Amino acid sequence: MRSIVRIKFVLTSLAALLACSTLVFGADCQVKVTGSDAMQYDVKKIEISKDCDKFTVELVHGGQLPAAAMGHNVVIVETAKMMGIATTMIKMENGIDNGFLPESSDILFKSKMVGGGESTTFEIDPAKLTSGTAYTFFCSFPGHWAIMKGDLTVL
Ligand SMILES: [Cu+2]
């Protein structure tokens, strides 16, 4: 009886250890960003390791407002180009399905726009980004970029 309890304990410990190491390794090549009804991201900085074959961004809208009123997405651009893009390219006429943005090679990655309770995931190819270059991730819903933005770097 004793030994069964001990084996169970060892197995449980092993499982816990495996779960932990998976989390540690997994965390390196993915990030979860949550947007709120208060027009905020919970993440202000994303660091991507060059060792990642791909980097996964999961965007969750933790609020309740619909996308048409408080939509959030994640757009990645070079920080040097961010202001120009935000002030000249974001237009209602581009439509919510396009994140209110036109086609542009300056927009490196763009997620779907989500509303309250929704989420979306997209993959970044780190090879398309340069270490040492400053990138910015932001929400391109009109009016959101001034607050909803953060730094993204490749290490
Ligand atoms: Cu937003």
Boltz pocket constraint, residues with backbone or C-beta under 6 A from the ligand:
constraints:
  - pocket:
      binder: B
      contacts: [[A, 35], [A, 39], [A, 70], [A, 71], [A, 72], [A, 73], [A, 139], [A, 140], [A, 141], [A, 144], [A, 148]]
      max_distance: 6.0
